[in-house]
Amino acid sequence: MSEVATAQRFHLTAEERAQFEKNGFIGPFTAYSQEEMKEIWRRTRLRLLDRSHAAYQDLDAISGATNIANYDRHLDDDFLADHICRAQICDRVQSILGPEVICWRTEFFPKYPGDEGTDWHQADTFANASGKPQIIWPEHEDFGGTITVWTAFTDVTIANGCLQFIPGTQNSMNYDETKRMEYSPELVNAKEKNGVRRGFFGYDYRQLQIDENWEPDESQAVPIQMKAGQFVIFWSTLMHASYPHSGESQEMRMGFASRYVPSFVHVYPDSDHIEEYGGKISLENYGAVQVVGEHTPAYNRLVTHTTRGKRFERS
């Protein structure tokens, strides 16, 4: 990234940074107008049906509960490649993570009419489903996790399953990711927890609790409703969940998460594949994307272009 490209235009103010440090999240902010986002998503949704250049082609990546083959579609789609580098996002992420930042993962989070809400959870190393750490911070760092930027590709409301956060919970883990969760796809849309249908894509996240008798204080939870084109920034270690899709509307809810860490964080250490959610994908074509700065240790594999030849550039 050039010096011009990394000049901050949308950095967090001192007040916003203090709010983020206190609550573990900040936003929503606007990346696109509502009308622009809806039109972009209409076109992108159709284009993504073409998987001929997707980084993960493994046939066994497709599972019943979720599709890990749709991880990292920014590696083959022009719009998503631009989105993860968008200045409105990266300037603010740089305010938090510093001068050298990589995007190491993107994911789609659809919710269809009648779908359950997502379990309360936190993620530090992202070993929660695979059993193997996917990111590791240096030992001298106090804490880990990733900055997640969750962008609403559709309008997001309580009725169709918006995010929920418990502010200020990002600095203490209530879950042990070294434990293993049992994958049971029959659990999807089948369990109520405290009167709310919740699950974790075929897992029960409560299996990772450090204290089996502990329960999150949902009275402190806040809903994160957004218009299409808006995004929220949060630590993955923040307690977060989502509401079920009530079915009041027949429109799906779609969120797109891009995940960022300082470039010194080790991504996929000693791994050549990911196995989780009932599927498995090879990392042969994987690479993180440098979105801020120019220096990343050699242990992190980078890509500079998509599989279709488009260069990743800060916009």
MIDO-541506 format. One record per atom (N, C-alpha, C): residue in one letter; x negated, y negated, z. Coordinates in pm, whole numbers, padded with zeros to 5 digits, always signed. Layout:
MIDO-541506
AXYZ...
***
This chain:
MIDO-541506
M-00084+00119+00000M+00000+00000+00000M-00088-00125+00000S-00054-00224-00082S-00134-00345-00090S-00101-00439+00025E-00188-00542+00045E-00162-00639+00151E-00032-00715+00125V-00006-00745-00003V+00117-00815-00037V+00237-00730-00001A+00226-00600-00034A+00339-00510-00011A+00368-00492+00136T+00264-00505+00221T+00285-00479+00363T+00315-00606+00442A+00323-00722+00376A+00362-00844+00446A+00505-00828+00498Q+00523-00853+00627Q+00654-00827+00687Q+00751-00941+00662R+00868-00905+00610R+00974-01002+00588R+01092-00977+00682F+01101-00855+00735F+01217-00817+00815F+01174-00760+00951H+01063-00809+01003H+01012-00755+01129H+01111-00781+01243L+01102-00698+01346L+01185-00719+01464L+01137-00843+01539T+01231-00920+01589T+01195-01034+01673T+01153-00981+01811A+01093-01068+01891A+01053-01029+02026A+01174-00982+02106E+01286-01049+02088E+01408-01011+02159E+01458-00875+02114E+01455-00851+01982E+01498-00721+01930E+01406-00609+01977R+01276-00637+01978R+01180-00536+02023R+01204-00501+02171A+01231-00602+02253A+01259-00577+02395A+01387-00495+02411Q+01486-00525+02329Q+01611-00450+02334Q+01588-00305+02294F+01503-00285+02191F+01472-00150+02147F+01398-00072+02256E+01301-00136+02319E+01225-00069+02424E+01316-00028+02540K+01415-00110+02569K+01507-00080+02680K+01605+00030+02644N+01666+00020+02528N+01778+00108+02493N+01738+00231+02411G+01625+00222+02339G+01584+00334+02254G+01642+00329+02114F+01720+00225+02086F+01775+00207+01951F+01798+00060+01925I+01812+00026+01797I+01840-00112+01758I+01916-00109+01626G+02010-00199+01613G+02090-00205+01491G+02238-00200+01525P+02323-00198+01422P+02286-00176+01281P+02236-00302+01210F+02154-00275+01107F+02108-00376+01013F+02162-00340+00875T+02153-00434+00783T+02205-00411+00649T+02092-00393+00548A+02095-00282+00476A+02000-00257+00368A+02062-00285+00232Y+02193-00259+00220Y+02267-00279+00095Y+02405-00333+00130S+02466-00404+00037S+02604-00444+00059S+02692-00319+00057Q+02807-00330+00117Q+02900-00217+00123Q+02936-00168-00017E+02966-00262-00106E+03006-00225-00242E+02889-00162-00317E+02769-00219-00300E+02650-00166-00367E+02622-00023-00321M+02630+00001-00191M+02600+00133-00139M+02699+00237-00189K+02825+00201-00192K+02925+00297-00238K+02902+00336-00383E+02863+00239-00466E+02835+00269-00606E+02707+00351-00620I+02604+00315-00542I+02479+00392-00545I+02504+00536-00504W+02581+00555-00397W+02606+00690-00348W+02689+00770-00448R+02783+00706-00515R+02863+00777-00616R+02772+00835-00724R+02676+00755-00770R+02584+00803-00874R+02484+00904-00819T+02431+00876-00700T+02329+00962-00642T+02385+01100-00610R+02506+01104-00559R+02567+01231-00521R+02575+01326-00641L+02609+01271-00756L+02615+01353-00877L+02475+01394-00923R+02382+01301-00915R+02246+01328-00963R+02177+01436-00881L+02207+01441-00750L+02140+01538-00663L+02182+01682-00690L+02288+01700-00768L+02327+01836-00806L+02220+01903-00891D+02138+01821-00957D+02028+01874-01037D+01909+01898-00944R+01882+02024-00914R+01773+02061-00823R+01648+02107-00899S+01642+02081-01027S+01533+02135-01108S+01396+02083-01064H+01391+01963-01003H+01264+01907-00957H+01256+01899-00805A+01352+01957-00734A+01349+01953-00588A+01224+02022-00536A+01169+01970-00427A+01045+02025-00373A+01062+02167-00322Y+01184+02201-00279Y+01208+02333-00221Y+01306+02409-00310Q+01255+02511-00374Q+01335+02589-00468Q+01374+02726-00413D+01333+02755-00289D+01353+02888-00233D+01500+02926-00231L+01531+03040-00285L+01670+03084-00288L+01723+03112-00148D+01634+03155-00055D+01682+03188+00079D+01688+03065+00168A+01669+02945+00110A+01679+02824+00190A+01823+02785+00215I+01914+02839+00137I+02054+02801+00149I+02122+02892+00251S+02173+02831+00356S+02241+02907+00460S+02384+02859+00472G+02464+02934+00548G+02605+02902+00557G+02634+02775+00634A+02555+02747+00740A+02587+02635+00827A+02526+02504+00780T+02409+02511+00724T+02343+02390+00675T+02248+02430+00565N+02202+02336+00488N+02121+02367+00371N+01986+02298+00385I+01887+02370+00438I+01757+02306+00456I+01686+02285+00323A+01739+02342+00215A+01683+02312+00084A+01705+02166+00048N+01796+02099+00116N+01820+01957+00090N+01739+01865+00180Y+01644+01921+00254Y+01543+01837+00317Y+01463+01766+00207D+01422+01645+00236D+01319+01576+00157D+01354+01556+00010R+01479+01522-00018R+01515+01496-00157R+01457+01364-00207H+01397+01285-00116H+01324+01166-00162H+01203+01205-00246L+01162+01332-00238L+01047+01376-00316L+01081+01399-00463D+01212+01398-00497D+01247+01416-00639D+01350+01316-00689D+01409+01234-00601D+01513+01142-00645D+01463+00998-00639D+01482+00923-00748D+01428+00787-00757D+01487+00694-00652F+01619+00697-00633F+01678+00606-00536F+01629+00636-00395L+01627+00763-00357L+01583+00798-00222L+01436+00765-00202A+01356+00779-00308A+01215+00741-00301A+01200+00592-00272D+01283+00511-00336D+01281+00367-00308D+01335+00336-00169H+01438+00410-00130H+01505+00383-00002H+01410+00398+00116I+01330+00504+00119I+01243+00526+00235I+01133+00420+00245C+01106+00351+00134C+01003+00246+00131C+01062+00106+00140R+01192+00096+00154R+01260-00033+00147R+01213-00126+00259A+01184-00250+00224A+01126-00344+00319A+01216-00367+00439Q+01348-00373+00417Q+01440-00395+00530Q+01423-00288+00637I+01383-00169+00595I+01361-00058+00687I+01217-00056+00737C+01122-00054+00645C+00982-00032+00682C+00923-00146+00763D+00963-00270+00735D+00912-00382+00815D+00950-00364+00962R+01073-00321+00986R+01118-00304+01124R+01051-00183+01189V+01035-00076+01112V+00966+00042+01166V+00821+00007+01200Q+00758-00073+01114Q+00621-00117+01141Q+00612-00197+01270S+00714-00274+01301S+00717-00351+01425S+00708-00260+01547I+00753-00136+01531I+00756-00040+01642I+00633+00051+01641L+00597+00102+01524L+00494+00206+01515L+00355+00155+01480G+00345+00033+01431G+00213-00020+01400G+00179-00019+01253P+00050-00041+01219P+00010-00072+01082P-00008+00047+00988E+00000+00169+01040E-00017+00288+00955E+00099+00383+00982V+00190+00394+00886V+00313+00470+00907V+00339+00562+00788I+00382+00685+00818I+00422+00778+00713I+00567+00821+00735C+00635+00847+00626C+00767+00911+00630C+00743+01060+00610W+00778+01140+00708W+00744+01283+00702W+00864+01373+00674R+00986+01318+00680R+01103+01403+00660R+01223+01316+00627T+01308+01363+00538T+01441+01305+00521T+01543+01418+00523E+01665+01383+00563E+01772+01482+00572E+01906+01414+00545F+01996+01489+00484F+02135+01446+00472F+02216+01500+00588F+02311+01420+00636F+02401+01463+00741F+02546+01439+00699P+02603+01534+00624P+02743+01520+00585P+02836+01566+00697K+02954+01510+00699K+03058+01558+00789K+03189+01553+00713Y+03251+01670+00697Y+03373+01682+00619Y+03495+01683+00713P+03613+01652+00659P+03733+01653+00743P+03747+01783+00822G+03762+01769+00954G+03775+01886+01041G+03645+01937+01098D+03531+01885+01052D+03402+01931+01104D+03385+01892+01251E+03314+01979+01324E+03285+01952+01465E+03187+01836+01479G+03182+01781+01600G+03078+01684+01632G+02946+01755+01656T+02839+01678+01660T+02707+01734+01685T+02677+01729+01834D+02617+01837+01886D+02579+01845+02027D+02493+01727+02069W+02504+01691+02197W+02405+01602+02256W+02269+01669+02247H+02169+01593+02204H+02037+01652+02190H+01929+01544+02189Q+01806+01589+02207Q+01685+01509+02191Q+01586+01594+02112A+01494+01530+02041A+01391+01604+01968A+01257+01534+01988D+01159+01610+02033D+01024+01559+02054D+00932+01613+01945T+00908+01744+01945T+00820+01806+01846T+00897+01867+01729F+01030+01870+01738F+01116+01932+01637F+01094+02083+01627A+01051+02141+01739A+01043+02287+01747A+01177+02346+01789N+01278+02260+01805N+01405+02302+01865N+01472+02417+01793A+01471+02416+01659A+01538+02523+01585A+01439+02627+01533S+01319+02582+01494S+01222+02674+01434S+01138+02746+01537G+01125+02688+01657G+01040+02747+01759G+00894+02709+01744K+00862+02631+01641K+00724+02591+01615K+00719+02440+01598P+00627+02370+01668P+00622+02224+01656P+00601+02180+01511Q+00678+02079+01471Q+00665+02025+01336Q+00590+01892+01335I+00587+01823+01449I+00502+01705+01465I+00437+01711+01602I+00308+01673+01607I+00235+01672+01734I+00159+01540+01746W+00188+01467+01853W+00116+01344+01884W-00015+01379+01955P-00117+01294+01945P-00242+01318+02017P-00218+01328+02167E-00302+01403+02236E-00283+01427+02379E-00288+01300+02462H-00361+01198+02416H-00373+01076+02495H-00248+00989+02488E-00156+01022+02397E-00031+00946+02387E+00066+00994+02495D+00140+00899+02554D+00229+00933+02664D+00348+01017+02620F+00396+00994+02498F+00520+01058+02457F+00515+01085+02308G+00615+01153+02258G+00617+01187+02117G+00748+01148+02051G+00795+01237+01964G+00917+01209+01891G+00889+01136+01762T+00994+01095+01696T+00983+01024+01569T+01083+00909+01568I+01053+00808+01491I+01152+00704+01466I+01244+00753+01355T+01371+00758+01385T+01471+00797+01285T+01546+00673+01239V+01554+00657+01108V+01638+00553+01049V+01756+00624+00984W+01873+00602+01042W+01995+00671+00998W+02079+00571+00920T+02090+00594+00789T+02160+00501+00701T+02297+00557+00664A+02398+00473+00675A+02534+00512+00638A+02549+00500+00486F+02564+00613+00418F+02590+00611+00275F+02739+00595+00247T+02821+00618+00349T+02965+00591+00345T+02999+00511+00470D+03118+00456+00477D+03161+00394+00602D+03162+00501+00712V+03120+00462+00831V+03106+00557+00942V+03184+00503+01061T+03282+00581+01107T+03371+00538+01216T+03380+00649+01320I+03443+00618+01432I+03469+00722+01533I+03552+00833+01472A+03651+00796+01391A+03743+00895+01335A+03675+00992+01240N+03571+00946+01167N+03508+01039+01073N+03372+01089+01121G+03338+01063+01250G+03222+01129+01307G+03097+01046+01320C+03108+00922+01369C+02989+00838+01382C+02898+00889+01493L+02775+00838+01494L+02678+00871+01598L+02723+00816+01733Q+02671+00880+01839Q+02683+00831+01976Q+02544+00830+02038F+02513+00727+02115F+02386+00718+02187F+02414+00698+02335I+02323+00749+02419I+02323+00713+02561I+02201+00625+02582P+02221+00493+02592P+02108+00399+02596P+02012+00428+02712G+01883+00409+02684G+01781+00418+02787G+01736+00557+02823T+01776+00657+02746T+01743+00797+02779T+01624+00850+02699Q+01553+00763+02629Q+01450+00807+02535Q+01317+00845+02601N+01298+00810+02728N+01167+00830+02791N+01158+00954+02879S+01262+01033+02884S+01262+01153+02967S+01336+01265+02895M+01269+01377+02876M+01330+01489+02803M+01414+01575+02896N+01536+01603+02854N+01625+01692+02927N+01626+01833+02868Y+01550+01852+02761Y+01548+01980+02690Y+01403+02026+02673D+01386+02157+02672D+01255+02219+02654D+01253+02286+02517E+01182+02224+02422E+01183+02276+02286E+01100+02402+02268T+01028+02443+02373T+00955+02570+02364T+01047+02689+02388K+01166+02662+02442K+01266+02768+02452K+01319+02799+02312R+01390+02908+02299R+01448+02942+02169R+01599+02938+02176M+01660+02885+02072M+01805+02891+02057M+01840+03007+01964E+01952+03068+01990E+01999+03177+01905E+02084+03120+01792Y+02049+03158+01669Y+02125+03110+01554Y+02247+03200+01533S+02365+03140+01543S+02490+03214+01529S+02586+03132+01444P+02585+03150+01312P+02668+03067+01224P+02816+03075+01255E+02859+03182+01322E+03001+03192+01357E+03042+03090+01463L+02944+03024+01526L+02975+02922+01626L+03021+02791+01563V+02992+02771+01434V+03025+02644+01370V+03176+02619+01376N+03213+02502+01425N+03353+02460+01439N+03434+02550+01532A+03365+02620+01623A+03435+02719+01704A+03430+02692+01854K+03356+02589+01899K+03340+02570+02044K+03379+02429+02086E+03442+02421+02204E+03469+02292+02267E+03378+02276+02388K+03325+02156+02404K+03240+02124+02517K+03292+01997+02580N+03338+02008+02704N+03402+01895+02772N+03517+01838+02690G+03592+01928+02628G+03711+01887+02554G+03686+01836+02414V+03560+01842+02367V+03526+01794+02233V+03463+01908+02155R+03508+01927+02031R+03444+02030+01946R+03305+01982+01908R+03205+02056+01956R+03066+02021+01926R+02985+02146+01898G+02881+02129+01819G+02786+02236+01793G+02660+02176+01733F+02567+02263+01695F+02441+02216+01638F+02404+02305+01520F+02489+02301+01417F+02461+02369+01290F+02435+02519+01310G+02516+02580+01396G+02500+02723+01421G+02422+02755+01547Y+02377+02654+01619Y+02309+02672+01746Y+02392+02607+01857D+02358+02641+01981D+02413+02575+02098D+02296+02508+02169Y+02289+02375+02158Y+02171+02303+02207Y+02155+02313+02358R+02261+02350+02428R+02252+02363+02573R+02154+02472+02614Q+02123+02564+02522Q+02028+02670+02553Q+01887+02617+02580L+01861+02493+02539L+01728+02434+02561L+01721+02349+02687Q+01830+02336+02760Q+01829+02250+02877Q+01726+02296+02979I+01654+02199+03036I+01559+02230+03142I+01633+02272+03268D+01740+02200+03300D+01827+02232+03413D+01959+02284+03356E+01986+02411+03376E+02105+02472+03317E+02234+02408+03367N+02230+02346+03484N+02351+02287+03543N+02368+02138+03509W+02270+02082+03439W+02276+01940+03405W+02376+01916+03293E+02442+01801+03297E+02530+01759+03189E+02502+01613+03156P+02503+01577+03028P+02482+01436+02993P+02595+01349+03045D+02561+01227+03083D+02661+01133+03135D+02729+01064+03017E+02834+01127+02967E+02900+01075+02847E+02974+00945+02874S+02993+00910+03001S+03059+00782+03032S+02972+00664+02989Q+02841+00689+02971Q+02749+00583+02931Q+02729+00577+02779A+02793+00668+02706A+02771+00677+02561A+02835+00560+02487V+02767+00518+02380V+02820+00411+02295V+02832+00464+02152P+02943+00432+02083P+02958+00473+01943P+02883+00378+01851I+02830+00432+01741I+02756+00351+01644I+02834+00353+01512Q+02928+00262+01500Q+03008+00254+01378Q+02939+00160+01279M+02938+00199+01153M+02866+00121+01052M+02943+00118+00921K+02920+00013+00845K+02969+00007+00708K+02867+00074+00617A+02913+00122+00504A+02822+00179+00405A+02714+00077+00372G+02588+00122+00374G+02475+00033+00346G+02404-00017+00469Q+02459+00010+00588Q+02394-00031+00712Q+02312+00085+00770F+02216+00052+00857F+02134+00155+00918F+02105+00119+01063V+02074+00223+01141V+02035+00207+01281V+01901+00277+01300I+01818+00222+01387I+01685+00276+01415I+01684+00329+01558F+01635+00453+01577F+01631+00506+01714F+01520+00610+01729W+01475+00624+01853W+01382+00732+01886W+01456+00865+01884S+01394+00966+01828S+01456+01099+01827S+01468+01156+01968T+01393+01100+02062T+01401+01145+02201T+01517+01081+02277L+01587+00989+02213L+01708+00930+02271L+01819+01034+02270M+01896+01041+02378M+02012+01130+02379M+02112+01082+02274H+02139+01169+02175H+02232+01130+02071H+02317+01249+02028A+02432+01217+01974A+02530+01317+01932A+02617+01252+01825S+02725+01320+01787S+02822+01256+01698S+02961+01309+01730Y+03059+01228+01695Y+03199+01268+01709Y+03235+01370+01601P+03341+01448+01624P+03395+01531+01516P+03461+01442+01410H+03478+01498+01292H+03558+01432+01188H+03703+01470+01214S+03784+01372+01248S+03921+01399+01293S+04011+01451+01182G+03972+01426+01057G+04058+01464+00946G+04165+01362+00913E+04162+01247+00984E+04259+01141+00954E+04243+01093+00811S+04120+01098+00762S+04091+01067+00622S+04036+01192+00556Q+04060+01207+00429Q+04005+01321+00356Q+03869+01290+00295E+03816+01171+00326E+03685+01133+00277E+03576+01187+00369M+03469+01238+00310M+03356+01285+00389M+03281+01167+00448R+03208+01192+00555R+03113+01095+00609R+02974+01142+00570M+02892+01050+00521M+02755+01088+00484M+02654+00994+00546G+02560+01053+00618G+02446+00979+00671G+02318+01035+00612F+02219+00949+00599F+02088+00991+00546F+01982+00946+00646A+01908+01043+00699A+01807+01014+00800A+01668+01020+00739S+01591+00914+00755S+01450+00915+00718S+01369+00903+00847R+01266+00986+00859R+01193+00997+00985R+01049+00950+00966Y+01002+00866+01060Y+00873+00800+01048Y+00789+00821+01175V+00659+00836+01155V+00563+00844+01266V+00437+00768+01227P+00355+00729+01326P+00222+00677+01291P+00145+00784+01213S+00059+00741+01125S-00007+00837+01036S-00099+00933+01110F-00137+00900+01236F-00225+00991+01311F-00149+01109+01372V-00017+01106+01372V+00061+01219+01423V+00047+01336+01326H+00016+01453+01380H-00007+01571+01296H+00127+01631+01253V+00149+01637+01123V+00274+01686+01067V+00258+01830+01019Y+00350+01916+01059Y+00349+02058+01023Y+00212+02122+01048P+00161+02114+01171P+00030+02173+01199P+00033+02325+01179D-00065+02375+01105D-00081+02520+01084D+00046+02586+01032S+00118+02516+00945S+00243+02571+00891S+00239+02569+00739D+00288+02675+00678D+00304+02676+00532D+00449+02695+00492H+00539+02699+00593H+00682+02711+00565H+00761+02663+00686I+00889+02638+00665I+00983+02607+00772I+01089+02716+00772E+01121+02767+00889E+01226+02868+00900E+01320+02827+01013E+01442+02789+00976E+01540+02744+01075E+01677+02739+01010Y+01780+02730+01092Y+01918+02720+01043Y+01953+02834+00947G+01893+02949+00968G+01925+03064+00885G+01860+03063+00749G+01766+02972+00725G+01699+02965+00595G+01549+02949+00610K+01479+02954+00499K+01333+02942+00499K+01289+02870+00373I+01198+02772+00389I+01145+02700+00273I+00994+02694+00281S+00930+02704+00166S+00785+02692+00156S+00746+02545+00152L+00633+02512+00214L+00582+02375+00214L+00479+02352+00104E+00475+02441+00007E+00376+02433-00100E+00380+02298-00172N+00501+02245-00194N+00516+02119-00268N+00540+02000-00177Y+00520+02019-00046Y+00549+01913+00051Y+00433+01812+00059G+00468+01689+00087G+00371+01587+00124G+00442+01472+00192A+00379+01414+00295A+00434+01294+00357A+00407+01174+00267V+00478+01065+00293V+00464+00944+00211V+00415+00829+00300Q+00305+00767+00260Q+00255+00650+00333Q+00340+00529+00294V+00416+00478+00391V+00505+00365+00363V+00452+00234+00417V+00357+00242+00511V+00291+00123+00566V+00143+00156+00582G+00056+00066+00536G-00087+00085+00553G-00148+00170+00443E-00273+00210+00466E-00348+00284+00363E-00428+00400+00419H-00423+00422+00550H-00512+00521+00611H-00432+00629+00683T-00455+00752+00642T-00394+00869+00705T-00500+00977+00717P-00514+01040+00834P-00613+01147+00849P-00593+01259+00748A-00702+01325+00714A-00699+01428+00610A-00611+01547+00648Y-00585+01566+00778Y-00503+01682+00816Y-00356+01665+00776N-00316+01544+00738N-00180+01523+00688N-00184+01511+00536R-00114+01599+00470R-00108+01597+00325R-00013+01487+00278L-00058+01404+00185L+00023+01295+00132L+00056+01319-00015V+00168+01261-00058V+00198+01252-00200V+00219+01105-00234T+00179+01066-00353T+00192+00926-00397T+00303+00908-00499H+00349+01019-00558H+00454+01015-00660H+00557+01123-00632T+00676+01102-00681T+00778+01206-00672T+00745+01318-00770T+00819+01426-00761T+00799+01538-00853T+00838+01502-00996R+00907+01390-01012R+00943+01341-01146R+00848+01231-01194G+00745+01200-01113G+00643+01106-01157G+00662+00963-01113K+00763+00933-01033K+00784+00797-00986K+00692+00769-00868R+00628+00653-00869R+00537+00616-00761R+00615+00563-00641F+00573+00604-00521F+00631+00549-00399F+00572+00410-00376E+00659+00308-00372E+00613+00170-00357E+00702+00094-00261R+00642+00011-00178R+00717-00075-00086R+00794-00178-00167S+00922-00192-00138S+01005-00287-00213S+01040-00407-00127
***
